[in-house]
Amino acid sequence: MKKILEYLIILCFVPFTILAQNLQPPIQNYEVFDYNASSKNWSLTANENGELFSANNMGLLHFNGEEWKLNALPNKTIIRSVLAIGNKIYTGSYEEFGYWKNNDFGELEYTSLTHLIKGHAFTSEEFWQILKHEDAIYFRSFSKIYKYQDNKIEVLNTEIVVSDIAILNDRLVVAGSGNIGSGVFWLQNGELMPIDDLGHLENKIINSMSEFKEGSLLIGTKLNGCYVLSDTGIAIWDERINEDLKVHQLNKILPLTNGKLVFGTIKNGIYIYDLGLKKVLNLNKESGIQNNTVHSILQYKNQLWVGLDSGIDRVRLNNAINYYTDFSGELGTVYDIVFFNNRLFLGSNTGVYYFENDELKFVKGSQGHVWDLQVLNGELFCGHNTGTFKLTNGTLQKVSDISGGYLILKIPDYPNAFLQGTYTGISKFEMDGNNHWSASRVLGLDFPVNQICYENSNTIWAAHPYKGLYRIELDKEYKRAVNIKEFSLTDNLPSNYNVKLYNIENQIVFRSEDKWFKYDPILDRILPFEEFKPFENKNLIHYGNDHFWFMNASDSREIIYTDLKKDSLVIADPQLRRRLIPIDEQIIPVNDSLYYFTLSDGFGKMNLSKLQRELKGFEPPTPFVTAFKDERIAYPIIGNNKMYEVAYKNSHDISIKVASPSLQHAQYFYELIGPKEYAAHLDNGFLNFQNLPFGDYELKVFTVSMNNKKSIPNTILFTINPPWYLSKVSMFFYFLLFLGVIYAIRWYNRLKLDRKHGKLKEKMRREQEDALAQLENEKLAKEIKLKQKELTRSAMNMAKKNELILELKNMMIVNKDEFSNQQRYRNLVKKLDNSIKNKEEWKRFEIIFKELHEDFFEKLLATYPSLTPKDLRLCAYLKMNLSSKEIAPLMGITLRGVEIHRYRLRKKLDIDSAQNISNFLITFK
């Protein structure tokens, strides 16, 4: 980038008519593989939205501004003619005509009209033209005209071969030849009335007619140019272009809304003719049209559509940006442009060129890569791959052998001295008093320099073409570098590769790694450049008049013209985007309004004021919806404020297509409002949302103009139903389930409470029973204790009694002799023995014992059946833990007798001598 200050004022007055024939409007080619149909396009039409329809060999071709779609006829025949009227698209083909209309899904469906023709059979007719006049629609074949009105069809037998029909003064004009003559005819009351042409059109093949002036009809012939039908009759069209139309075989005529005429030819593309200025613009294959054979032409607003023998082209009419394209490849890539001596000079990778009489000419001796063209002190200098040259008398003269001449900057306060970046460093140019130029290297610099900026009079900044950023202090004579500082990563620079260097309002500004920085001379540091923060990821390609020209570093490559405040313009011309030179983009200002762009195959010229005027009153059209689809279903296209309803299972991928075909390169902006929100710009009309949460959404889609003006939005409402488990039915079920759960919880709590209450009652019952049992046990224990006491007492009483009796018996035995009556003695002894063996006492003892030790005797006898009653009695006394001494009186035997009895009992019980027999019996159960 550079500023061309020295000659800016001069250039403001340079006439630009010199390039009128060379500069062309933008042409956009749609090739066969773009629209995926046949190459031939016989007729073109557009509806009110600007959607294009083409009569193609394979069917009706439809373009909505974003995508092409082919619609085949049911009989698969070639469509020869098409005309959009309201919401219907009428077409004519082989023995068939009818109309197409969008269904609820935005897809075209065909309805035939030929069934309305009663009692008529086609004779191999193809319908080449459709024309609307008043309330009737006319379908033209070569043999007949069919009038469709009020859902009826009238067949007009013309008796001629009909080649074209047109409207003049609200009357239908028919062209053709036959038994009644050749030429043009009025169609009146179903009959043809010859128009007296004095023989001008006799034996002429008429192929196109159009009203071009009030009351005048321009009649085009295949090989004889054009004629004019007016109130005075028919005459040859007296225009110079007529000769070209004869040579190149005229095929179609179209008057433009701006008064110009467009002619489509078979051999040389289209001619755009300005009737007032008598100027012709020819667009053919050499100038960018895909094919020289034109079958159809159509104007929609400022766009000219051209249907070709191979492809479809779109030409921007009255465009603010026009182009010069070198299709030969001789010019190559243009790197710089300059005006010098009222001529436009181009510096390209193949040399220096200029225009003379609309012809591109090569400057001899300039072959090779040109980097820079500048006018210095009234002379043209060329920075070249092999050195630096000066243009003298139409040829270049070398003024420096130092290779690789980049940008040249004037040295402050030195009117005839300049610095130049080169492949090997920096050079100084000087002009002496004899107007001779000399060049010398600035010493101390041994690296290539392609960018230079002044910080002050003796301090410059220089950038290496690939790697390196330097701050250089020069001596007063600018001959030597006295101090060089290289900036790198340690100086807050993200990278020292491909650094871009600028002087913005006396500030040194850099761009590195898509970020902007500036140099602070007080701190001697590199700091972020906040003013350019909104323009990260953008290259600065020109600065002037307080405005900046940025370009997106991404593939979109739009150019942004802004003052960093309110004034902003986005230039998104497809040709400009495609043809600008990456990294070396350059804009050359001529004045405040005119700018040139260097391109890979030519150059572009932009009238900024014209573009701004056009945009000032321009209201971008509201985009319309062309498709709404979810993961599985395509939905009908519905109007504003209608709701699309999407099932949750299909909502993971929602696609919406919008279009704005009236714009050549529509830009969009959308806002999604709902449970999840988005907002973004779009380069095309395809929106895709994935995994949106369920809920209600409002989608607003805007068309955005170059000056960022938004259209009235198209509002698309849609709702994503909740998943089945969150649907209304499910929620009602969950409510019932909730009530059921509440009831179950209450029932369970009640059951739990009842169970707890039952357990408490059971516990209380058990406790009561235990208490009663304990009381009974205590009572029983007391009773047992009483009985034990009673048993013990009974045994003790028996023992004492028996001891006393035994003692008495022993005393009697000792005093036996003192008894005089021996019989009485014996009776007394016997009574004493009976008293000791008193069975009643034993029974009472046995009863009490059994109450205390239930089934003791039975179990003992069952275990030891050899036990005698006496053994059982001894066992009872032993179980009571009575000693042998206590047992002896109870049994009425001696202590010795008790021991002997115990011994025998031990034997019967099979008890070891070490085991206590009393313990055995106490524990026996």
C-alpha positions, 0 to 999 in steps of 0.5 A: 500500500502507498499514498500517491500524494505528489500527483493526486491533485493532477489526477482529479482532472484526468479524463476517464473516457479513454477507458470507456470501451475497456472497462466492463461491468461485472459478469458472473458466469453460471456454468452447466455444472453450477446449475446441473442441467442442459447447456442451452437456455432458450428463454428467461423470465423472473417473478416479482421476487427476482427468482430466475426461470430458464427454459432449458433443454432438460426442463424448467430451471429455477434459481432463487439466488442461492441454489438452482433446481431443475423441474422436468415436464411430465413428458420430459420434453424441451422447454422453449419459452417461459414467462412469469405472471403473478405466482404462475410460471407459464412454459411452452414446449413440444405440443404442450403448454401450461403453467407451474405453481409452488405447492405448500412446500415451495416446490413447483408443480405443473398444470397443463392447459392443452386440454382446454383446446377442443377439437384440435390436434397439434401438428408437431408444434413447439411453442417458442414464445409467450406474451401477455397482452391485457388479460390474455396470454399468447402462446406462439408456435411457428404455425399458430398462435394460441390465446388463453383467456378466462380459462379458455383457449382460442386457436388463431390460424395465421396461414404464415410461419410465425417467427415473433410477436410483439405489442405496439400501441396496445395492438398485437404485431405478428412477424412471419412469412407465408401465402399472404406475404412476408413481413409484419402484420396486425392481428385484428379480430383473429385475422392478420392485416399486412402492414405496408413496409414498401418491401423493406422486410420482403424475404427477411427473416424476422427473429425479434421485435420490441417496442423501444420508443413511444409508438415505435417498434424495433424489428430485428432480422437474422442477417439484415440488421434492424428496421423501425416501425413507426407512424410513418411506416417501416424504415431501416434503423439508421444506427452504426451498430446495425452493421455489427448486427448484420455481421454477427447475426442478431437473435434477440432485442431487449430495451433496458429501463435506462433507455439503452438497447441490448442485442443478443447475437449468434456469433458475438455475444451481446451489444449494449447500445446507448442511443443518446451517446451512440456508444456500444459495449460489446460483451462476448467470450473474449470479455467474459461471456461464456458463449457467443451464441445468445438465445435469450436476454432479460433485465431484472432491476439492474441485472441483465441475465443472458441465456446462452448456448452454453450456460447463463450469465449475469451482468451488473448494469450501471455498476459502481465497480467496473473491470478490465480483464485481460483474457489473453494472459499477456498482461498478467497480474497487476501490482500497481497503477498510476496516471502519467501524461494523461495515460493509465500505466499498469505495472504487472508481473510481465512488465509495464503497460499503458492504454492508447486509443483503447488499446493496451500497449507494452512499454519496451524494455520493461519485461519482468516483474514490476513492483512499484510505479510512481511519479517523482518530480514529474517523471515516472519511475518503475520499481522492477525486479532487475532494478529501478527505471525511469520512463523517457520518451516511451521507453524505460531507462535504468537509473539503478542496478539494485535489484528489486525496487519496492516502494519509494518514499520522499526524504523529509526536507529534501525535495530531490531525495528519496528512499527505496526498499529493495531486495538487498536493503535500502537505496537512496535516490537523488537528482542533481542540478542537471536533472540526473538521477543517481542511486546508492545503497544505505550502508549497514543494511544487508537484508531485503526491505519491502516496507518503509515508514518514517517515525521522524526525519532520521528514524525509519521503520522497515519490514523484511518481506518474510521475517523481521521488523526493524527500527533504523536510525540514519545519519543526517545524509541518509547514507548510513544506518547508525543504529538498528534495532530488531523487534521480536517476540521478547518485545511483545510482538506475537511473531516477526514473520509477515509483519505489516507496517503502517504510519497511521496519523504519525503513529507506527502501527503493525499487524502481526498474527492477525492482531494490531499493535503500535510503537510507543516512543516514550516507553520504547515498547510495542503496545496493542493498538486499541483503535483497530481492535474491532478489525483483528483478522483484517488487513489494512490495504489503504488509508486516506481522507480519514477513512480506512480500507480493510479486507477480511483475512478469511476466504470471504475477502469483503472490503470494509470502508470505514472511518472507525466511527459511523460511516461504514461500507462493506463491498462484497462484489464476487468478482472483486473478491475472486480476483484480488491478489492475496497479501498484495491487495492494493487500492490506488485513489484517483480522487475522493470518489474514484479508486482503482484495484489491482487484480490478478488478471487486470484491474477494477475501477470503483466510483465510491460516490456513485456506490454511496448514492445507490446505497443511500436510498436502497432498502434491502429486500426482505428475504423469503423462506424457501425450505424448513426441514428438521431431521426427517421432515420437510415442512410446508412454507408458511407465511409470517407469524405462523408457527412451525411445530417440530417433534423433539425426536426430529429436532437435533438438526433443523435446516432453514433456507432463505433467499433474496434473489434480487441481490447479486451477492446477498448477505444475511444476518439472523437473530434466534430468540428462545431457550437458546439464542444466537446472532450471526452474519451469513454469506449464504441463505442456509441456516442450520441449528443443532441440538436446540433445547425444546421451547418456543423460538423466534427467528429473524432473518435480515438481508444486509446491504453493503452499508450495513443497512438491514431489511425488514426481517422475515420472522420465522416462528417455530416450537420444538415440542418437549420429549415424550416424557415431558409432553402434556400427556406425560405431565398429566400422567406425572401429575396423576402419578404424583397424586398416586405417590402422595396417596401411596406415601400417605397410605404407607405412612398410615400403614406404617403408623398402624403397624407401629401402633400394632407393634406398640400394642403387641409390645405392650401386650407382650410386656403385660404378658411378660409382666404377668408371666413374671408375676406368675413366675415370681409367684411360682418361684415364691410357691416353689420356694415355699414348697422347697421350704416346706419340703425341706421343713418336712424332711427336717421334721421327718429327720428330727422325728426319726432321730428322736424315734431312733434315739428312743429305740436305741435307749429302749434297746439299751434298757431292754432288760429293764422291761418286765413285759417283753411283749410290750417292749417288742410292740413299742420297738415295732411301733417306733420302726413303723413310725420311722417308715411312715408311708404317709409322710413319704407320700406327702413328701413325694407329692411336694417333691413332684410338684417341684421336680415334675417327671423327675422319677419317671425320667429317672426310671426311664433312663435307669429302669433298675432303680428301686423305690428305695433308690428313688427315695435316696435320689430325691434326698440327694437332689435336695442336696442333703448330706448322708447324715441328714438322709440317714434318719429320713430313711431310718438307717445308719450313716453307714447304711446311707453310704453303702446305699449311695455306693450301690446307687452310683453303680446303677447310675453308672456314675464315675467315682470322681463325679459328685452324685448329688450334682448329677441328680441336681442337674438331671432333667 
